[in-house]
Amino acid sequence: MDAGFVGGYITRGRMEARASMQSRAADAMIETKGLRRSDDLEDRIDRAALVIEAMWSLLEESGYSRLDLTERILEVDGADGAVDGKATPIREPCLICGAAVSAASTICQFCGAENPDYHPIQSI
């Protein structure tokens, strides 16, 4: 047997093992980032629930009833054209290029122009 062949075989095996470890490390990093995003989402949901609870307590103290709230929820839900339990942001045309921009976006995804209709409360 040729020593170069054996050395090459061993070197190739080490390179494959290293590539496999790097691939597994990259997969682990992606999974960890996904978990962090999940934690961030849970934090945002918790903050939104807190804000909603505080707002409802103020409304109740001001004399509004659950029936008032239910009627308003249905009104807001239907504002996008469908009473489906979701508040779908209405898209507005970009002032620069005319592309449809989500009301929750701060910039146009096509030309980069700032969206002046952005409302900070939607980012909670």
Protein Blocks (a to p, Z undefined) as FASTA:
>chain_A
ZZklmmmmmmmmmmmmmmmmmmmmmmmmmmmmmmmmmmmmmmmmmmmmmmmmmmmmmmmm
nopafklmmmmmmmmmmmnopaehpacddddddfklopacdfkbcbdfklopacfkbcfk
lmZZ
